[in-house]
Amino acid sequence: MKIIIVGGGAGGLELATYLGRKLGAKKKAEVLLIDRQPTHLWKPLLHEVAAGSLDSEVDSVSYRAHGHQNGFQFKLGEFCGLDSDRQCIQLAPLLDDEGEEILPQREEPYDQLVLAIGSVSNDFRIPGVADHCRFLDGTAQAKNFHRNLVNRFIQLNRQLKDDPAMKLRVAIVGGGATGVELTAELFNARELFNMYGLEQVTADNLDVTLIEAGPCLVPALSPRVSNAVLEEVKKLGVDVRLNTQVSSAEKGIFHTKDENKIEADILVWAAGIKVPEFITDIEGLETNRLNQILVKPTLQTTVHDNIYAIGDCAGLQLSENKWVPPRAQSAHQMASLVGKNIVKTLQNKPLDEFQYRDHGSLISLSRYTTVGVLMGNLGKGGSINLRGWLARMAYISLYRMHQVALHGWPKAILMVVADRINHIIRPRLKLH
Ligand SMILES: Cc1cc2nc3c(=O)[nH]c(=O)nc-3n(C[C@H](O)[C@H](O)[C@H](O)COP(=O)(O)OP(=O)(O)OC[C@H]3O[C@@H](n4cnc5c(N)ncnc54)[C@H](O)[C@@H]3O)c2cc1C
């Protein structure tokens, strides 16, 4: 049997690792992971890469090396089509940085296929957003953001000698986790740039405007958490604009529905997600309004039993207006279930159904504080609100659990030690 997993993100790489160890290494099945990038970085770290608090080179996992150690193969390629009758997927031509073709369009046959291609930011087709805003959809965009930020701070430091009132203005649309966490990381970066030699740049020289269409920040969380987050970002000096809808963007300007203009040097879009459009053109996949692939409770797609979808790209309805949320914990839980279901398919056993368990949500405001809520076992099915050090530990443990799923406990513990050492020997901010 040949199992293909397309997308090595929070869900796909955990699944490839599980199936590689369970089936691939024992030659019970061929397990192939396909991703358009050669390395994996856990997506919830992208705002830290963008601000420079994390060096993506240090935390990235090479798919090829990881596959070699865990019993699966890896192929670099971009999934672009599916022929479900012939049971094969199509991969777009592979081009190098100069646009030269390295590999032509190819096909890859499968017996079981898992789509785990994640999501991208949703610009809701608002005019100008795609052309004038920065997005945090992948490592390349986050690194690009960081390079631009370093240059802007260097430029500002020079300009401040002539005009002490100059500011770097950043406007972020989306008061969800990504927007809020990026905001806090920018303030942390500003302080560290000052410490590492950009001495003219002080707290007065960074202006962040956080724009949210709804009446509160992090609307997916409880009012208590949302108020705590609002209080913390206001303490940093952020200009929070609630109930503000952006109607269009142009270079350096957001226009709002109430006919105001928000001008900034850097425009960031972090409001909502969707699955890339091309998925809706693939015959044999049903999709919802976010282009998520509709799946049954077994996580098999609604049309084909040998095609699964997991993570952000999967649409599983829990009740009339409630879908499994696009979060790392959903991708993790879905990967675990599909891993078990594929093994059960080999054993001709009935498949299990997905039960989403919300373990809570935590918002990291960089080194300032962490706020959130933990659900479930801790409070007999209830929830507890956390803030500060304990919340920070719970937030960090999410990434540590991902590392455990990929590398096992012994290596994951060594990685914690390596991180502590790096904290001592490396600068606290990526400066180039
Ligand atoms: C800045 C930020 C902060 C976040 N913070 C949190 C948080 O604190 N907690 C939380 O629970 N969630 C958080 N999230 C959401 C979380 O990152 C996602 O829900 C999660 O990564 C989804 O996992 P996934 O496996 O579905 O997709 P991803 O992790 O996005 O992986 C998708 C993979 O598919 C590959 N791919 C995409 N298209 C193709 C293609 N056509 N062909 C081949 N490969 C392809 C990509 O290269 C990628 O490796 C955050 C997201 C962002 C952007």
The ligand as an SDF file (V2000), in Angstrom:
LIG
                    3D

 53 58  0  0  0  0  0  0  0  0999 V2000
    1.3330   33.6720   13.2480 C   0  0  0  0  0  0  0  0  0  0  0  0
    0.4350   32.5070   13.6150 C   0  0  0  0  0  0  0  0  0  0  0  0
    0.2540   32.1650   14.9560 C   0  0  0  0  0  0  0  0  0  0  0  0
   -0.5620   31.0730   15.2960 C   0  0  0  0  0  0  0  0  0  0  0  0
   -0.6960   30.7530   16.6180 N   0  0  0  0  0  0  0  0  0  0  0  0
   -1.4200   29.6620   16.9600 C   0  0  0  0  0  0  0  0  0  0  0  0
   -1.5170   29.2640   18.3370 C   0  0  0  0  0  0  0  0  0  0  0  0
   -0.9740   29.9300   19.2240 O   0  0  0  0  0  0  0  0  0  0  0  0
   -2.2440   28.1570   18.6380 N   0  0  0  0  0  0  0  0  0  0  0  0
   -2.8730   27.4070   17.6600 C   0  0  0  0  0  0  0  0  0  0  0  0
   -3.5130   26.3990   17.9840 O   0  0  0  0  0  0  0  0  0  0  0  0
   -2.7870   27.7580   16.3500 N   0  0  0  0  0  0  0  0  0  0  0  0
   -2.0950   28.8670   15.9740 C   0  0  0  0  0  0  0  0  0  0  0  0
   -2.0120   29.2270   14.6550 N   0  0  0  0  0  0  0  0  0  0  0  0
   -2.7260   28.4200   13.6520 C   0  0  0  0  0  0  0  0  0  0  0  0
   -1.8980   27.1570   13.3220 C   0  0  0  0  0  0  0  0  0  0  0  0
   -0.6180   27.5380   12.9170 O   0  0  0  0  0  0  0  0  0  0  0  0
   -2.5830   26.3620   12.2030 C   0  0  0  0  0  0  0  0  0  0  0  0
   -3.9080   26.0870   12.5880 O   0  0  0  0  0  0  0  0  0  0  0  0
   -1.8440   25.0520   11.9610 C   0  0  0  0  0  0  0  0  0  0  0  0
   -0.5040   25.2740   11.5770 O   0  0  0  0  0  0  0  0  0  0  0  0
   -2.5540   24.2400   10.8620 C   0  0  0  0  0  0  0  0  0  0  0  0
   -1.8280   23.0830   10.6160 O   0  0  0  0  0  0  0  0  0  0  0  0
   -1.9110   22.3770    9.1950 P   0  0  0  0  0  0  0  0  0  0  0  0
   -1.1050   21.1260    9.2890 O   0  0  0  0  0  0  0  0  0  0  0  0
   -3.3190   22.2680    8.7580 O   0  0  0  0  0  0  0  0  0  0  0  0
   -1.2480   23.3950    8.1820 O   0  0  0  0  0  0  0  0  0  0  0  0
    0.2390   24.1250    8.1990 P   0  0  0  0  0  0  0  0  0  0  0  0
    0.8470   23.9330    9.5150 O   0  0  0  0  0  0  0  0  0  0  0  0
   -0.0480   25.4580    7.6820 O   0  0  0  0  0  0  0  0  0  0  0  0
    0.9910   23.2560    7.1230 O   0  0  0  0  0  0  0  0  0  0  0  0
    0.6350   23.2110    5.7620 C   0  0  0  0  0  0  0  0  0  0  0  0
    1.7980   22.6170    4.9870 C   0  0  0  0  0  0  0  0  0  0  0  0
    1.3650   22.3600    3.6490 O   0  0  0  0  0  0  0  0  0  0  0  0
    2.3370   22.8170    2.7370 C   0  0  0  0  0  0  0  0  0  0  0  0
    1.6140   23.1370    1.4870 N   0  0  0  0  0  0  0  0  0  0  0  0
    0.6970   24.1040    1.3160 C   0  0  0  0  0  0  0  0  0  0  0  0
    0.2160   24.0560    0.0500 N   0  0  0  0  0  0  0  0  0  0  0  0
    0.8520   23.0340   -0.5730 C   0  0  0  0  0  0  0  0  0  0  0  0
    0.7850   22.4750   -1.8950 C   0  0  0  0  0  0  0  0  0  0  0  0
   -0.0490   22.9730   -2.8230 N   0  0  0  0  0  0  0  0  0  0  0  0
    1.5880   21.4270   -2.1980 N   0  0  0  0  0  0  0  0  0  0  0  0
    2.4590   20.9170   -1.2570 C   0  0  0  0  0  0  0  0  0  0  0  0
    2.5500   21.4030   -0.0080 N   0  0  0  0  0  0  0  0  0  0  0  0
    1.7520   22.4480    0.3370 C   0  0  0  0  0  0  0  0  0  0  0  0
    2.9750   24.0150    3.4190 C   0  0  0  0  0  0  0  0  0  0  0  0
    4.2830   24.2610    2.9080 O   0  0  0  0  0  0  0  0  0  0  0  0
    2.9860   23.5530    4.8870 C   0  0  0  0  0  0  0  0  0  0  0  0
    4.1710   22.8470    5.1910 O   0  0  0  0  0  0  0  0  0  0  0  0
   -1.2120   30.3170   14.2710 C   0  0  0  0  0  0  0  0  0  0  0  0
   -1.0440   30.6750   12.9310 C   0  0  0  0  0  0  0  0  0  0  0  0
   -0.2380   31.7610   12.5970 C   0  0  0  0  0  0  0  0  0  0  0  0
   -0.0510   32.1310   11.1280 C   0  0  0  0  0  0  0  0  0  0  0  0
  1  2  1  0
  2  3  1  0
  2 52  2  0
  3  4  2  0
  4  5  1  0
  4 50  1  0
  5  6  2  0
  6  7  1  0
  6 13  1  0
  7  8  2  0
  7  9  1  0
  9 10  1  0
 10 11  2  0
 10 12  1  0
 12 13  2  0
 13 14  1  0
 14 15  1  0
 14 50  1  0
 15 16  1  0
 16 17  1  0
 16 18  1  0
 18 19  1  0
 18 20  1  0
 20 21  1  0
 20 22  1  0
 22 23  1  0
 23 24  1  0
 24 25  2  0
 24 26  1  0
 24 27  1  0
 27 28  1  0
 28 29  2  0
 28 30  1  0
 28 31  1  0
 31 32  1  0
 32 33  1  0
 33 34  1  0
 33 48  1  0
 34 35  1  0
 35 36  1  0
 35 46  1  0
 36 37  1  0
 36 45  1  0
 37 38  2  0
 38 39  1  0
 39 40  1  0
 39 45  2  0
 40 41  1  0
 40 42  2  0
 42 43  1  0
 43 44  2  0
 44 45  1  0
 46 47  1  0
 46 48  1  0
 48 49  1  0
 50 51  2  0
 51 52  1  0
 52 53  1  0
M  END
$$$$
